[in-house]
Amino acid sequence: MSIFNHTRLTNSTFKLDSERMRQGWYSDKYFVNIAQTLQVLAQEDYRFDGQSPTLIQQGIDLTTIATGDIEVEMQVFTRRLPRALVAGVDKALSMLRHCTGYTAPDGNFVETWEHLQVEAVQDGAMVHYNGNPMQVQPVLRIRGRYRDFALLETPILGALTRASRTATNVYDTLEAARGKAILFFPARFDAHEVQAADGYAYDIAVRRFNHDYQQEVGSFVSTDAQGDWWGGFGGGTIAHSAIACFLGDTVEAMLAFSAVRPPEIPRIALVDFDNDSVATSSAVLKAMFAHYRTALEAGQEAEARKYKMFGVRLDTSGNMRDVSILPLGDKKLDNGVNPRLCWLIRQALDKAWQSWDLPQAWHDKAAEYCRQVQIVVSGGFGPQKIKWFEELNVPVDIYGVGSSLMSNDSISGTNTDFTADVVRVKIDGAWLNMAKIGRCANDNPDLESVDLRDL
């Protein structure tokens, strides 16, 4: 699975569309063309009939080289500056295990994966790049007959690119948040088929962050599919649509939700439906505590747990100003979820109990109930905005982050695209350099030999 348990995921997890992958369905057409060309040349016993100045200088007889069966060394790497958190390796290895080979003239697929020599890093490895394409850290090294795995370059690069981009973006966001939890909310921004892979990459990033910073941040995904590969489950409470079903009454929606849903689901109230987050937060808190107190006084501890408030979530749209915010200075800073709104919410939560009609014996309990309510923010949050909030010590406990975790924008420096280069060829039993100008074979101490039989 990763550097954290040294156990790789297998195709029982990925369930690859092996039949069509073997046919080149998922491959850029030029890889299909070269694989089929080399196969025909092998069948015709073709011998190299061109020029290679590099090999001639080494005194090699080029006329003996069977190009159709040429064996190559391919290295796969990313050039994300200054680093990339790698994920998707296990899926790439599964492709090599189940789709390496060729289609025989009779139409049957002949597997040849056992002839490959493969080295790979573990998911969760960190690779660095200084801007020089001659100095890269490969995450995957494949040696074998090129025509047998040429079709896999496209899907392998795609698996690594997407997963590593997501993992790196999550890791950077966790650093910006200084170890506060990041709720993984990008499911609505892409096709549902990618949720399992994306959720896995997110969990890899959380694990790596905890490993590097000795933290215990939890992984919180929004769908069950996002937790499929690592054993997680989706979490969440109510949406704006749920409040609409209760005719815009956020209090009633939260009380109904709390009454029927299992108590282990955190009670987080979405408080921006009426664009008055302070008043809504206070009203929900008061109603929930009233039910909490009634249940405890009746000796019904299990019932009381249903009304234990975990938090409030602020999700004010970026083109709106919450009514509790008085215009001050730059109006743009007043819009959406902003620091001033969060401070107002924290103050309102902490002091809410003071306006409740409570006997003296309940004052301390009520104060503690209010202080423990956490503030969750969402809507337009990414590393830059989170870093700004943290620098200001805004009282936010959890960040909900969506589309920015999927971004791949060269302007902001988040390109995590992977590249595969053939850097050596095998001639007469020796591996000889054969990279295009500007590239060369590189090493990575984190590469380790992979036994494809286990996958």
N, C-alpha and C positions, 0 to 999 in steps of 0.2 A: 504493500500500500504506500509506504513512504519511509523517510529516514527515521520515523518515530517508532516503527515496529518491524522494519526490514522484511516485510511480507508483501509480495506484489499481488495486485488484483489480477484476476484471470478473466477469460472470456465468459465465464458464467455470470460475471457482473456486467460486461459490456454488451454481450449478445450482438456481436457484429453481423452485419449483412454480408457474410463472407462470400456467398455465391456471386453477388453482383460486384463486390470489391475485387474479386479475382478476375472478373471480366473487364475491369477498367471503368466501371460505371461512375465511380467517384474520382477518377483521375483526369488531370489535364490531358488533352488529346495527344500532345507531343510525347508524353510518356507511353501512351498506348502505341503510338507509331514506332518509337524506338524499340520497345519490347518486341513487337511483332517483326520488325526488321531484323533484329538480332536473332530471333528464333529461326527465321527463314535462312539466314546466312549460316547458322549452325547446321541446319538440315542439309545445306548444300556444301558443307565442309569448306566454306570460304576461308581464305587466308588473306591477311592484310596486304594491300597493294598500293599503299600510299606512302607519305613521307612523315617522319617524326625526327626532326633534328636532334632533339634531346636524347632519344634512344639510340640513334645512329652514332652519336658521339661516345656512347658507352659501349659500342661494339656489338650491339644486339642485332641478330638476324631477324628483321621484321617480317620476312616472308613465312616464318614459322608460326606466327601469331594467329590463333583462331579467334577472330574478333567476335563472332557470334557467341562464344562462350567466355568472353573476357570477364575476369574477376576484378572487382574494384573495391576500394575502401572509400566509404562515404561518411562524412561527418555532418552532424546536424547541430546547429547553433542559433542563438539569437543575438541581436545587436541592440538590445534595449539598454540605454544609458541610465544610470551607471551600473544597474544590476537588474536581474530578473529572478523571481521566485518560480521555480520550475514545477509544473504539473502536467499531466497528460502522458507521461512516459509509459506507464503501465498499459495504457490503451494502445500506444504506438507499438509496444512489444507484442501485444495480442494480435495486432495486424500482421506483424512479421511471422508470428507462429502459425496463424491460420490461413494466411493468404499468399505466402511465398510459394512460387512454383510457376508452372506453365500449363497451358491447355494443349493436350496432345492432339494429333490429327484425328483421332477417333472421338474427340469432344470431351474426353475425361480430363479432369484437372489432376496434375501430378504434383504433389507436395514435395518441396525441396528444402524446407526450413532447417532440416537437420544438418545441412551443409553450410549454414551461415555461422559466422563468428560475430557475436554481438556483445558490445559493452554499452552500459547505460548508467546514468545517475539514478538515484531514487527520487520519486516525487517528494518535494519539499527541499530539494537542494537549491542553493543560491549560486547563481553564476554572475560574473562581473564582466563589464566591457568598458574599455577606455576610449573607444572611438576609432581604433585601428582594426580594420577587417583582417589584418594579418595576425592579430592577436585575439583570438576568440577562445571560449571555453566550451567545447562540444558537450552536449548532453546525451548524444547517441552516436555510436560508431558501429558501422555495419561493414563487414567484409564478406563478399560472396559473389556469385555470378550475377552480373547486373541485370540481365533480362528476367531473372526470377523475382526481383523485388522492385523493378523500375516503376511498376504501376502503383506502388504504395507510397511514393514520395508525397503526392498531393494530400491524401488523407492523414498521413503521419504528421506532416507539417501543420495541417489544420487542427489536429487534436492537440498538439503541443502549443500552438499559437493561442488558441482560445483559452485553454485551461491556464496557461502561464500568465496570459494577460490578466485574467480575472484574479488569479492568486496574487500577482504582484500589486494590482490595484487595491485589493483588500488589505494586503500587508502595509502598503503606504498609508492607507486610510486609518488603520489601527495605530500606526505610529503617530499620525496627526492627532488622533483622539487620546493619545497618552494612555492607552490600555483600557479605555472605556469600551463597553460592548458595542459592536456594530451589528445591527439587524440587517440581514441580507434580503433586500427588497427588489431585485431586478427581474423577477419572474415575468412581470407584465410587459417587459420591454423586449421580449424576444420569443421565438417559437418554443412551444412547450417541450419539444423533443430534446432541448439542450439543458433542461433543468437539472438533471442528475449530474451531468458533468460539471456544470457551473457550481452547484452546491458542494460538490467534492472539492473543487479548486478553492472555494471559500474556506472550507474546513481545514485544508492543507495550510492556508495562510494563517488561520487562527492558531493552529498547532505550532507553526514555525515562529510566530510572534511570541507565543508563550515560552517556547524553547529559548529564544534569543534574549528575552527580557525577564525571564523567571516570573511570569505572570500566570494567572489562572482565568483568563478571559474565556467565556463560553461561546459555543457556536449556536447561532440563532437564525434559522431559516424560516421562510414563510410557507413553503409547500412540503408535503411529504416526499415528493419526487426529488427535491434538492438534498434530502438526507438519505436517499436510497443506497448510495455506494458506501456510506460510512456509518449507517445505523442511526441517523438523526430523523427527527420528525418536525413537521411544520408547526409553527406556533402563531398566535395572533388572537385578537379579541373581536372588536367590532369595527365595521367600516362605515363610511358616510351613508352608504345605501341602507345599512341596518337602521341607522338613526331615522332615515327617511321613512322606513317601514313603521316606525313609531311616531310618525307625523312630526318629526323634528324635535322630539322630546328626548334629549340625550340622557337625562336622569332615568326616565322610564326604560329606555333601551338598556342601560347598564344594569338596572335592578333586575330586569327580565333575564338578561344574559347571565348574571351572577346566580340567579335562582335555579337555573336549569343546567348550566355547564359544570363539568367537574372542577372541584376547587383547585386542582393543581395547575389549571390554566390561569396565568397571571391576569388579574383584572386591570386592564389599561384602558382608560376612558379617552376616546377621541373627542377633543373639546372645542374644535373650531367650526362646528356646523353653523352656529349662529354668528360667527365672527366676533364672539365675545368670550375669549378663552378664560379670562380670569373669573367671570361670573359663572360660566359653565363648570369650570373646575371646582369652584367652591360649592356649587349646588350638588354636583355629583358626590363630592366628598362628604357633605353633610348627610345626604340620604343614605349612602353606603354605611357610614358610621352608625347611623340610627339603627339599621338592621343588624349590624355587627354587635352593638351594645345589647339590643333586645335578645338576641340569641344567647349571648354570654350570660346575661342575667337569668335566662331560663335554663342554664346549664347545658345548652346545646352547642358544644364546642365545634362539632363538625359543621353545623349550620353556620356558625359564626365565620368559619374559614371561607365560606363562599363570598363573604362581603368584606374580605380583607383587601383593601386597595393596594395595588402594586405601583401604579403610576398613571400619569396623564400624558397623552401624546398631542403635541402641537404640530399642526400641519397647515397653517395659514398659507394661502396661495401667494405667490410672489408679486402679484399685481394688486394685492389688497393690504390695507392696514387694519389690524385688529382694533376694535373700538376702544379698548383699554389703553391704547397707545396715544398719547397726546402729541400732535405734530411738534417736532423739535429738530431744527437744523435741516440736514439733507433728507428730503422726504423718502428717497429711495431706501435709506437705512431704516425707515419706519415700516416698510412693507415686509410681508412674509413673516417667517419665523426669525426673529432678530434678538440680539442680546437683551434689549430693554424688556421685551415681552417675557423672556425667560426669567429675568429677575423679578418682574411683577408677579409671575406665577409662583415662584418660590416663596416670596413674601406672603402671598395670599394663602398658600397651602400651610405654611408654618403657623400662621395666625388664625386660621379658620376656626379652630376649636373655641377661641375666646368669645365668639359671638353665639355659641350654642348654649342652650339652657341645660346645664349639667350640674349634678350634685358635686360637691367638693371631691368626693372619693373618685370621681371619674376624670378629674382634670389632668392628672399626669398621664393616664392611659390615652386620653384623647390627644394630648399634645404629642405623645410618641407615635400614635396612629398617623397623625398628619405629617410629622417630620420624616417618616419612613416612605412616604409617597415619592416616587422617583419621577423625574421629568424626561420624557422621550421626545426627541424632535425628528422631524422628517420633512421632505419637500425641498429639493434642490441642494442637498448636502453632498459635498465631496471633500477631498483632502484640504483644499484651500480654505473653504468656509469653516470646516471643522477646526483647522489650525488657528484661524482667527478667533473662533469662540474659545478655544483653549487658552490662547494668549491673554484673553480678557477674563479668564476664570469664570466664564458664564456657568451658572449652576445647572448644567445638563448632565444627566447620568448615562443616557443611552442615545446613540445616533442611529436613525434609520436611513440607510443609503441604498439607492437604486441604480439608475442608469450610469452614473459615473464609474461604477465598478466594472462596466463593460466597455469603457471608452478606449479607443485606439487612435489617438490623434497626434500626428507628428508635430504639430505646433506646441502642444503641451508636453511633448517628449514621452508619450506613453506607448509608442510603437513597440510591440513585443513580437513582431513577425519572426518566424523561424525560417532558416535557409538550409538547404542541403547541398553540399558540394562533393563531387568525386575529387579526391586529393591524391590518390595513389592507384596504380594498377599492378596486377600480379603478372610478372613475366618470368618464365623459367624458374618458378618457385620463389622469386624475390619480389618484394614490394617496392616499387619505384615511384618517385614523385611524378604526379600528372595532374596538377591543379591549374586552373586558369590564372592568368596574370592578375596579381592583386590578392590572391588567396594562397594558402598553404596549409599543410597538415598541422594540427594543434593537439595539445593534450589537456586533460583535466584530471587531477588526482582523484576526483570523486567518481570517475568512471569505474565500473566493476563488471566483470564477466557475467553474462546472463545465460542461464540454462533454459532454453525455450521449451524444453519438455515439460516444465512445471506449469506452463501457461495454457 
